[in-house]
Amino acid sequence: MSDTKSSLKPAAGFSEAERDAVYKAIFNRRDVRDQFLPDPVAPGVLDRILTAAHHAPSVGFSQPWSFLLIRSIERRRQVHDLFTIANEEAADRFPDEQAKLYQSLKLEGILKAPLNICVTCDRTRGGKVVLGRTHNPEMDLYSTVCAVQNMWLAARAEGVGMGWVSIYKHDALRELLNIPDHVQIIAYLCVGHVEELYERPELEVKGWADRLAIEDIVHDEVWPADKPDK
Amino acid sequence: MSDTKSSLKPAAGFSEAERDAVYKAIFNRRDVRDQFLPDPVAPGVLDRILTAAHHAPSVGFSQPWSFLLIRSIERRRQVHDLFTIANEEAADRFPDEQAKLYQSLKLEGILKAPLNICVTCDRTRGGKVVLGRTHNPEMDLYSTVCAVQNMWLAARAEGVGMGWVSIYKHDALRELLNIPDHVQIIAYLCVGHVEELYERPELEVKGWADRLAIEDIVHDEVWPADKPDK
């Protein structure tokens, strides 16, 4: 611990070009479902994306994440079957006019993307007491989500698209991937190179929803009394 | 919807310099507790950071996040009181040798940072049925966490530090900030300019925990049979 102080280093803001590159990744990242090319993601590229994930913030530096790299077409077909079952159930929940649009949307790239990545959170990692989890035990789940967002931005910079599939039943996917009970599935990702992306979020382009005005979601000091509901 | 196809645009990977800038943000982002300068964050800078948050991915494009900007020193003192109560409870949970190190750590910059931001998730936003939430209802929480990670990386590029405080009781903070029951607190952030940062995560520098080897957390196809526990 003698090097504690010397580990503090000057930390200036980025150059304008560097800052623009960070914003370029943030604003041009897309949830990709259909634009995947069949080419495999090169090991060097994938290593950088996974290393970016592993440098996410984690509560108490617990690093609760793991990554299952799924390439087998047989296994991806099984995952796709799980998606199809859940998606039919989900479609039934929407009112008629929305259901039609819903069914026209492509919501996953499980088979088209050459690589799927299941990102998990080991709820026991870091021991029985984790710094920062005593009052907010869900913090390890949130750490793992930060890792997913790091991957997404790194992938965009690498010319690799990523899509997050959330239409499946946890227990069925857990069983298929041998995941033990103390490990929670956080994200099922489809990953592959892309040459084209939507300029704006696909669900915005296709008329599913509009972007909210930022002034409606930023407030001073406390929750506004005139906005009990949205 | 006639412009759906024309909204697809070429999406190449970034130049090497741009890619390096994205990784610079990812690898040099720190959870800041004590390096805050007192200078206010300029409105233009803050707007860019919040706009980055608002461009996070969200399940069904539901954009469930809101941001409370807390600058009042009285209110920050009240939040700090909530932290102090919870932190004393948390310290008691650690074994003796760890408790001593725990108590030596500074775990928040609530008063030192000029700006605190409470990030929330409105569980009702997007209506009764949200695309992608039927089988995984926690997806809106995860979307909000992605917004936090976008903020963190944008802040780093702007020379602004950010720290995530998770040591408080939800109900007490909710009451203090007038947050209604259908809105969940996701993150309480301390935000301010910084001139120095730790080279590596502070908890690693201070001997709290080591970084895991990446080969221990990346697996092929399924959860490894020889790793039921970590």
Interface residues (C-beta under 8 A of the other chain):
Chain A: M1 D3 T4 S7 L8 K9 P10 A11 A12 G13 F14 A17 E18 R19 A21 V22 Y23 K24 A25 I26 F27 N28 R29 R30 D31 Q35 R48 L50 T51 A52 H54 H55 A56 P57 V59 G60 F61 S62 Q63 W65 S66 F67 L68 L69 I70 R71 S72 R75 A86 E89 A90 R93 F94 Q98 Y102 L105 L107 T120 D122 T124 R125 G126 V129 L131 G132 R133 T134 H135 N136 E138 M139 L141 Y142 V145 C146 V148 Q149 N150 W152 L153 A154 R156 A157 E158 G159 V160 G161 W164 S166 I167 Y168 K169 H170 L176 L177 N178 I179 P180 H182 V183 I186 A187 V194 E195 E196 L197 Y198 E199 R200 P201 L203 E204 V205 K206 G207 W208 A209 R211 L212 I214 I217 V218 H219 D220 E221 V222 W223 A225 P228 D229 K230
Chain B: M1 D3 T4 S7 L8 K9 P10 A11 A12 G13 F14 A17 E18 R19 A21 V22 Y23 K24 A25 I26 F27 N28 R29 R30 D31 Q35 R48 L50 T51 A52 H54 H55 A56 P57 V59 G60 F61 S62 Q63 W65 S66 F67 L68 L69 I70 R71 S72 R75 A86 E89 A90 R93 F94 Q98 Y102 L105 L107 T120 D122 T124 R125 G126 V129 L131 G132 R133 T134 H135 N136 E138 M139 L141 Y142 V145 C146 V148 Q149 N150 W152 L153 A154 R156 A157 E158 G159 V160 G161 W164 S166 I167 Y168 K169 H170 L176 L177 N178 I179 P180 H182 V183 I186 A187 V194 E195 E196 L197 Y198 E199 R200 P201 L203 E204 V205 K206 G207 W208 A209 R211 L212 I214 I217 V218 H219 D220 E221 V222 W223 A225 P228 D229 K230
